[in-house]
Amino acid sequence: MNIVLVERVLPTGQTIQIAQGDITTEKVDAIVNAANEHLQHGGGVAWAISKKGGDAIQSESDDWIRQRGLVSHSHPAWTSGGLLPARFVIHAVGPVWGDGDEDNKLSDAVTGSLRVADELKCSSIAMPAISTGIFGFPKDRAAGIIFSAIEKYFSENESMLKIVKLVLFDKATVDIFIKSWKDKWADKP
Ligand code: AR6
């Protein structure tokens, strides 16, 4: 289990956390994958999830694409967790930096992931820093958008979720997210 570095209870009752580590080890109901619209899990966290989860992840993803077509930002796909400790993998497609309207697309990917988690009756979810690797989204900008999207989702929706854990791979990303966390919430009770 990855160690929680900071946590906060939102006014709506859910606990939001930041941890550093490998999301594939998380024993939560669902982990979020930073996917592409084709669900071809060839690099980054997607590759790690697909490798550790076994063949089921890519094969269920291929079935999804065959049956439903490409995955949009606002409607993530989902598969079983395969061999992972998590029961489900929610495949969220973040924006490629430079493609336009990136902030809204990232917000949609986060909101969509929480909605799918609720549809799957999850009470805990772990999420990586979507779009901030291969897709090139600036990390400090992403942090604020991800926090706000989570807060807004719970303020607007009844949810079964209790824990949202942001699992960040490297120290540099952790430092940037924690700075943004403090900027956003330092003075709030
Ligand atoms: N656990 C948690 N976070 C991780 C892990 C891990 N095991 N491995 C990497 N990260 P990326 P994107 C972090 O590139 O930018 C793939 O090819 C990483 O340090 O995985 O949304 C997909 O198939 C970074 O902060 O996702 C897509 O084509 C964050 O996860 C494309 O990359 C996201 O980095 C998606 O690009």
py3Dmol code that shows the C-alpha trace and the ligand (Angstrom):
import py3Dmol

protein = """\
ATOM      1  CA  MET A   1       0.000   0.000   0.000  1.00  0.00           C
ATOM      2  CA  ASN A   2       1.289   3.450  -0.832  1.00  0.00           C
ATOM      3  CA  ILE A   3       1.697   5.782   2.125  1.00  0.00           C
ATOM      4  CA  VAL A   4      -0.758   8.660   2.353  1.00  0.00           C
ATOM      5  CA  LEU A   5       1.085  11.996   2.589  1.00  0.00           C
ATOM      6  CA  VAL A   6      -1.846  14.381   3.010  1.00  0.00           C
ATOM      7  CA  GLU A   7      -5.571  13.948   3.356  1.00  0.00           C
ATOM      8  CA  ARG A   8      -8.603  16.137   3.721  1.00  0.00           C
ATOM      9  CA  VAL A   9     -12.273  15.508   4.387  1.00  0.00           C
ATOM     10  CA  LEU A  10     -14.398  17.455   1.926  1.00  0.00           C
ATOM     11  CA  PRO A  11     -17.514  19.295   3.169  1.00  0.00           C
ATOM     12  CA  THR A  12     -19.525  16.593   1.358  1.00  0.00           C
ATOM     13  CA  GLY A  13     -17.908  13.880   3.540  1.00  0.00           C
ATOM     14  CA  GLN A  14     -15.479  12.139   1.176  1.00  0.00           C
ATOM     15  CA  THR A  15     -11.802  11.860   2.048  1.00  0.00           C
ATOM     16  CA  ILE A  16      -9.326  12.980  -0.610  1.00  0.00           C
ATOM     17  CA  GLN A  17      -5.723  11.832  -0.261  1.00  0.00           C
ATOM     18  CA  ILE A  18      -2.355  12.144  -1.959  1.00  0.00           C
ATOM     19  CA  ALA A  19       0.028   9.191  -1.846  1.00  0.00           C
ATOM     20  CA  GLN A  20       3.305   8.503  -3.597  1.00  0.00           C
ATOM     21  CA  GLY A  21       3.816   5.168  -5.285  1.00  0.00           C
ATOM     22  CA  ASP A  22       2.660   2.644  -7.846  1.00  0.00           C
ATOM     23  CA  ILE A  23      -1.085   2.682  -8.487  1.00  0.00           C
ATOM     24  CA  THR A  24      -1.082  -0.975  -9.563  1.00  0.00           C
ATOM     25  CA  THR A  25      -0.563  -2.018  -5.926  1.00  0.00           C
ATOM     26  CA  GLU A  26      -3.657  -0.205  -4.638  1.00  0.00           C
ATOM     27  CA  LYS A  27      -6.275  -2.381  -2.973  1.00  0.00           C
ATOM     28  CA  VAL A  28      -9.229  -0.140  -3.762  1.00  0.00           C
ATOM     29  CA  ASP A  29     -12.485  -0.870  -5.559  1.00  0.00           C
ATOM     30  CA  ALA A  30     -11.283   0.856  -8.724  1.00  0.00           C
ATOM     31  CA  ILE A  31      -8.074   2.323 -10.070  1.00  0.00           C
ATOM     32  CA  VAL A  32      -8.127   4.838 -12.900  1.00  0.00           C
ATOM     33  CA  ASN A  33      -5.912   4.322 -15.924  1.00  0.00           C
ATOM     34  CA  ALA A  34      -4.561   7.265 -17.949  1.00  0.00           C
ATOM     35  CA  ALA A  35      -5.596   5.756 -21.271  1.00  0.00           C
ATOM     36  CA  ASN A  36      -5.814   6.795 -24.918  1.00  0.00           C
ATOM     37  CA  GLU A  37      -9.049   6.743 -26.932  1.00  0.00           C
ATOM     38  CA  HIS A  38      -8.089   3.425 -28.565  1.00  0.00           C
ATOM     39  CA  LEU A  39      -7.400   1.733 -25.202  1.00  0.00           C
ATOM     40  CA  GLN A  40      -4.034   0.558 -26.488  1.00  0.00           C
ATOM     41  CA  HIS A  41      -2.112   0.316 -23.259  1.00  0.00           C
ATOM     42  CA  GLY A  42       1.425   0.621 -24.625  1.00  0.00           C
ATOM     43  CA  GLY A  43       3.163   3.153 -22.372  1.00  0.00           C
ATOM     44  CA  GLY A  44       3.226   4.946 -19.024  1.00  0.00           C
ATOM     45  CA  VAL A  45       0.859   3.934 -16.252  1.00  0.00           C
ATOM     46  CA  ALA A  46      -1.364   2.171 -18.822  1.00  0.00           C
ATOM     47  CA  TRP A  47       1.439  -0.218 -19.672  1.00  0.00           C
ATOM     48  CA  ALA A  48       2.121  -0.890 -15.968  1.00  0.00           C
ATOM     49  CA  ILE A  49      -1.580  -1.612 -15.312  1.00  0.00           C
ATOM     50  CA  SER A  50      -1.883  -3.842 -18.364  1.00  0.00           C
ATOM     51  CA  LYS A  51       1.290  -5.757 -17.551  1.00  0.00           C
ATOM     52  CA  LYS A  52       0.448  -6.377 -13.873  1.00  0.00           C
ATOM     53  CA  GLY A  53      -3.241  -6.977 -14.505  1.00  0.00           C
ATOM     54  CA  GLY A  54      -2.553  -9.674 -17.096  1.00  0.00           C
ATOM     55  CA  ASP A  55      -4.114 -10.297 -20.501  1.00  0.00           C
ATOM     56  CA  ALA A  56      -7.675  -9.592 -19.313  1.00  0.00           C
ATOM     57  CA  ILE A  57      -7.085  -5.826 -19.258  1.00  0.00           C
ATOM     58  CA  GLN A  58      -6.088  -5.447 -22.919  1.00  0.00           C
ATOM     59  CA  SER A  59      -8.512  -8.075 -24.136  1.00  0.00           C
ATOM     60  CA  GLU A  60     -11.517  -6.551 -22.305  1.00  0.00           C
ATOM     61  CA  SER A  61     -10.372  -3.146 -23.583  1.00  0.00           C
ATOM     62  CA  ASP A  62     -10.319  -4.450 -27.166  1.00  0.00           C
ATOM     63  CA  ASP A  63     -13.854  -5.832 -26.666  1.00  0.00           C
ATOM     64  CA  TRP A  64     -14.988  -2.413 -25.416  1.00  0.00           C
ATOM     65  CA  ILE A  65     -13.622  -0.664 -28.528  1.00  0.00           C
ATOM     66  CA  ARG A  66     -15.174  -3.270 -30.836  1.00  0.00           C
ATOM     67  CA  GLN A  67     -18.572  -2.918 -29.172  1.00  0.00           C
ATOM     68  CA  ARG A  68     -18.683   0.818 -28.368  1.00  0.00           C
ATOM     69  CA  GLY A  69     -16.037   2.580 -30.473  1.00  0.00           C
ATOM     70  CA  LEU A  70     -13.439   5.088 -29.348  1.00  0.00           C
ATOM     71  CA  VAL A  71     -13.488   6.359 -25.760  1.00  0.00           C
ATOM     72  CA  SER A  72     -14.300  10.056 -25.165  1.00  0.00           C
ATOM     73  CA  HIS A  73     -12.955  12.319 -22.390  1.00  0.00           C
ATOM     74  CA  SER A  74     -16.273  12.483 -20.561  1.00  0.00           C
ATOM     75  CA  HIS A  75     -17.221   8.787 -20.819  1.00  0.00           C
ATOM     76  CA  PRO A  76     -14.386   6.573 -19.605  1.00  0.00           C
ATOM     77  CA  ALA A  77     -14.402   2.854 -20.325  1.00  0.00           C
ATOM     78  CA  TRP A  78     -14.015   0.212 -17.645  1.00  0.00           C
ATOM     79  CA  THR A  79     -12.734  -3.345 -17.374  1.00  0.00           C
ATOM     80  CA  SER A  80     -12.165  -5.840 -14.619  1.00  0.00           C
ATOM     81  CA  GLY A  81      -8.983  -5.490 -12.595  1.00  0.00           C
ATOM     82  CA  GLY A  82      -7.670  -8.807 -13.900  1.00  0.00           C
ATOM     83  CA  LEU A  83      -4.877  -9.939 -11.580  1.00  0.00           C
ATOM     84  CA  LEU A  84      -4.658  -6.561  -9.840  1.00  0.00           C
ATOM     85  CA  PRO A  85      -5.819  -6.068  -6.248  1.00  0.00           C
ATOM     86  CA  ALA A  86      -8.374  -3.522  -7.516  1.00  0.00           C
ATOM     87  CA  ARG A  87     -11.729  -4.922  -8.681  1.00  0.00           C
ATOM     88  CA  PHE A  88     -12.066  -2.568 -11.642  1.00  0.00           C
ATOM     89  CA  VAL A  89      -9.929  -0.437 -13.922  1.00  0.00           C
ATOM     90  CA  ILE A  90     -11.601   2.724 -15.172  1.00  0.00           C
ATOM     91  CA  HIS A  91      -9.921   3.839 -18.394  1.00  0.00           C
ATOM     92  CA  ALA A  92     -10.055   7.639 -18.517  1.00  0.00           C
ATOM     93  CA  VAL A  93      -8.824   9.525 -21.572  1.00  0.00           C
ATOM     94  CA  GLY A  94      -7.187  12.825 -20.701  1.00  0.00           C
ATOM     95  CA  PRO A  95      -6.307  15.532 -23.216  1.00  0.00           C
ATOM     96  CA  VAL A  96      -3.094  15.708 -25.215  1.00  0.00           C
ATOM     97  CA  TRP A  97      -1.503  19.055 -24.319  1.00  0.00           C
ATOM     98  CA  GLY A  98      -1.757  21.310 -27.400  1.00  0.00           C
ATOM     99  CA  ASP A  99      -4.982  19.802 -28.771  1.00  0.00           C
ATOM    100  CA  GLY A 100      -7.196  22.622 -27.418  1.00  0.00           C
ATOM    101  CA  ASP A 101      -9.718  22.983 -24.580  1.00  0.00           C
ATOM    102  CA  GLU A 102      -7.381  20.888 -22.430  1.00  0.00           C
ATOM    103  CA  ASP A 103      -8.617  22.132 -19.025  1.00  0.00           C
ATOM    104  CA  ASN A 104     -12.223  21.134 -19.684  1.00  0.00           C
ATOM    105  CA  LYS A 105     -11.180  17.810 -21.183  1.00  0.00           C
ATOM    106  CA  LEU A 106      -9.105  16.952 -18.105  1.00  0.00           C
ATOM    107  CA  SER A 107     -11.944  17.981 -15.813  1.00  0.00           C
ATOM    108  CA  ASP A 108     -14.341  15.814 -17.854  1.00  0.00           C
ATOM    109  CA  ALA A 109     -12.006  12.807 -17.586  1.00  0.00           C
ATOM    110  CA  VAL A 110     -11.886  13.126 -13.789  1.00  0.00           C
ATOM    111  CA  THR A 111     -15.636  13.694 -13.426  1.00  0.00           C
ATOM    112  CA  GLY A 112     -16.360  10.817 -15.802  1.00  0.00           C
ATOM    113  CA  SER A 113     -14.142   8.490 -13.768  1.00  0.00           C
ATOM    114  CA  LEU A 114     -15.988   9.321 -10.541  1.00  0.00           C
ATOM    115  CA  ARG A 115     -19.337   8.820 -12.264  1.00  0.00           C
ATOM    116  CA  VAL A 116     -18.306   5.395 -13.589  1.00  0.00           C
ATOM    117  CA  ALA A 117     -17.010   4.460 -10.107  1.00  0.00           C
ATOM    118  CA  ASP A 118     -20.429   5.316  -8.705  1.00  0.00           C
ATOM    119  CA  GLU A 119     -22.154   3.302 -11.443  1.00  0.00           C
ATOM    120  CA  LEU A 120     -19.947   0.351 -10.409  1.00  0.00           C
ATOM    121  CA  LYS A 121     -20.922   0.970  -6.753  1.00  0.00           C
ATOM    122  CA  CYS A 122     -17.339   1.620  -5.655  1.00  0.00           C
ATOM    123  CA  SER A 123     -16.529   3.164  -2.301  1.00  0.00           C
ATOM    124  CA  SER A 124     -12.818   3.748  -2.957  1.00  0.00           C
ATOM    125  CA  ILE A 125     -10.954   4.884  -6.045  1.00  0.00           C
ATOM    126  CA  ALA A 126      -7.298   5.596  -6.823  1.00  0.00           C
ATOM    127  CA  MET A 127      -6.349   7.965  -9.614  1.00  0.00           C
ATOM    128  CA  PRO A 128      -3.015   8.870 -11.250  1.00  0.00           C
ATOM    129  CA  ALA A 129      -2.037  12.325 -12.526  1.00  0.00           C
ATOM    130  CA  ILE A 130      -3.955  11.884 -15.790  1.00  0.00           C
ATOM    131  CA  SER A 131      -2.365  13.488 -18.899  1.00  0.00           C
ATOM    132  CA  THR A 132       0.772  14.707 -17.092  1.00  0.00           C
ATOM    133  CA  GLY A 133       3.141  12.111 -18.580  1.00  0.00           C
ATOM    134  CA  ILE A 134       3.209  11.196 -22.259  1.00  0.00           C
ATOM    135  CA  PHE A 135       0.291  13.585 -23.002  1.00  0.00           C
ATOM    136  CA  GLY A 136       2.353  16.538 -21.695  1.00  0.00           C
ATOM    137  CA  PHE A 137      -0.193  18.438 -19.556  1.00  0.00           C
ATOM    138  CA  PRO A 138       1.670  20.785 -17.133  1.00  0.00           C
ATOM    139  CA  LYS A 139       1.567  19.170 -13.697  1.00  0.00           C
ATOM    140  CA  ASP A 140       0.840  22.281 -11.599  1.00  0.00           C
ATOM    141  CA  ARG A 141      -2.084  23.221 -13.816  1.00  0.00           C
ATOM    142  CA  ALA A 142      -3.368  19.627 -13.776  1.00  0.00           C
ATOM    143  CA  ALA A 143      -3.289  19.462  -9.973  1.00  0.00           C
ATOM    144  CA  GLY A 144      -5.680  22.390  -9.505  1.00  0.00           C
ATOM    145  CA  ILE A 145      -8.050  21.113 -12.174  1.00  0.00           C
ATOM    146  CA  ILE A 146      -8.117  17.599 -10.705  1.00  0.00           C
ATOM    147  CA  PHE A 147      -8.801  18.869  -7.145  1.00  0.00           C
ATOM    148  CA  SER A 148     -11.563  21.186  -8.338  1.00  0.00           C
ATOM    149  CA  ALA A 149     -13.211  18.531 -10.514  1.00  0.00           C
ATOM    150  CA  ILE A 150     -13.338  16.113  -7.559  1.00  0.00           C
ATOM    151  CA  GLU A 151     -14.772  18.758  -5.232  1.00  0.00           C
ATOM    152  CA  LYS A 152     -17.376  19.829  -7.802  1.00  0.00           C
ATOM    153  CA  TYR A 153     -18.462  16.266  -8.596  1.00  0.00           C
ATOM    154  CA  PHE A 154     -19.284  15.570  -4.951  1.00  0.00           C
ATOM    155  CA  SER A 155     -21.009  18.902  -4.475  1.00  0.00           C
ATOM    156  CA  GLU A 156     -23.302  18.128  -7.416  1.00  0.00           C
ATOM    157  CA  ASN A 157     -23.858  14.359  -7.102  1.00  0.00           C
ATOM    158  CA  GLU A 158     -25.016  11.882  -4.504  1.00  0.00           C
ATOM    159  CA  SER A 159     -22.148   9.405  -4.299  1.00  0.00           C
ATOM    160  CA  MET A 160     -21.276   6.090  -2.691  1.00  0.00           C
ATOM    161  CA  LEU A 161     -17.586   6.961  -2.849  1.00  0.00           C
ATOM    162  CA  LYS A 162     -15.850   7.527   0.461  1.00  0.00           C
ATOM    163  CA  ILE A 163     -12.175   7.735  -0.538  1.00  0.00           C
ATOM    164  CA  VAL A 164     -10.447   9.300  -3.542  1.00  0.00           C
ATOM    165  CA  LYS A 165      -6.722   8.620  -3.466  1.00  0.00           C
ATOM    166  CA  LEU A 166      -4.424  10.431  -5.895  1.00  0.00           C
ATOM    167  CA  VAL A 167      -1.464   8.102  -6.385  1.00  0.00           C
ATOM    168  CA  LEU A 168       1.522   9.909  -7.840  1.00  0.00           C
ATOM    169  CA  PHE A 169       4.528   8.043  -9.126  1.00  0.00           C
ATOM    170  CA  ASP A 170       7.482  10.363  -8.666  1.00  0.00           C
ATOM    171  CA  LYS A 171       8.627  12.837  -6.047  1.00  0.00           C
ATOM    172  CA  ALA A 172       8.593  15.805  -8.460  1.00  0.00           C
ATOM    173  CA  THR A 173       4.898  15.276  -9.195  1.00  0.00           C
ATOM    174  CA  VAL A 174       4.123  14.766  -5.505  1.00  0.00           C
ATOM    175  CA  ASP A 175       5.852  18.063  -4.613  1.00  0.00           C
ATOM    176  CA  ILE A 176       3.918  19.971  -7.271  1.00  0.00           C
ATOM    177  CA  PHE A 177       0.550  18.471  -6.248  1.00  0.00           C
ATOM    178  CA  ILE A 178       1.172  19.136  -2.553  1.00  0.00           C
ATOM    179  CA  LYS A 179       2.079  22.758  -3.274  1.00  0.00           C
ATOM    180  CA  SER A 180      -1.142  23.178  -5.252  1.00  0.00           C
ATOM    181  CA  TRP A 181      -3.075  21.416  -2.433  1.00  0.00           C
ATOM    182  CA  LYS A 182      -1.669  23.894   0.116  1.00  0.00           C
ATOM    183  CA  ASP A 183      -2.394  26.870  -2.156  1.00  0.00           C
ATOM    184  CA  LYS A 184      -5.997  25.720  -2.512  1.00  0.00           C
ATOM    185  CA  TRP A 185      -6.785  24.568   1.001  1.00  0.00           C
ATOM    186  CA  ALA A 186      -4.224  26.104   3.399  1.00  0.00           C
ATOM    187  CA  ASP A 187      -6.589  28.670   4.896  1.00  0.00           C
ATOM    188  CA  LYS A 188      -9.723  26.519   4.815  1.00  0.00           C
ATOM    189  CA  PRO A 189     -10.861  24.607   7.892  1.00  0.00           C
TER     190      PRO A 189
END
"""
ligand_1 = """\
36
AR6
N 1.478 4.491 -10.799
C 1.075 5.776 -10.705
N 1.399 6.725 -11.610
C 2.198 6.360 -12.643
C 2.687 5.039 -12.824
C 2.286 4.079 -11.837
N 2.669 2.801 -11.919
N 3.452 5.015 -13.946
C 3.461 6.269 -14.450
N 2.713 7.083 -13.672
P 1.109 8.632 -18.475
P -0.812 10.327 -19.933
C 2.433 8.526 -13.798
O 2.163 8.944 -19.480
O 0.108 11.500 -19.844
C 0.022 5.816 -22.462
O 0.784 5.364 -23.517
C 3.329 9.349 -14.691
O 4.531 9.677 -13.999
O 0.965 7.234 -18.021
O -2.260 10.533 -19.633
C -1.468 5.663 -22.689
O -1.767 4.460 -23.363
C 2.459 10.568 -14.938
O 2.565 11.505 -13.870
O -0.367 9.093 -19.005
C -1.769 6.888 -23.485
O -1.457 6.736 -24.876
C 1.035 9.993 -14.918
O 1.152 8.669 -14.388
C -0.852 7.938 -22.911
O 0.228 7.210 -22.318
C 0.383 9.916 -16.277
O 1.369 9.594 -17.226
C -1.520 8.726 -21.811
O -0.661 9.743 -21.385
"""
view = py3Dmol.view(width=600, height=400)
view.addModel(protein, "pdb")
view.setStyle({"model": 0}, {"cartoon": {"style": "trace"}})
view.addModel(ligand_1, "xyz")
view.setStyle({"model": 1}, {"stick": {}})
view.zoomTo()
view.show()
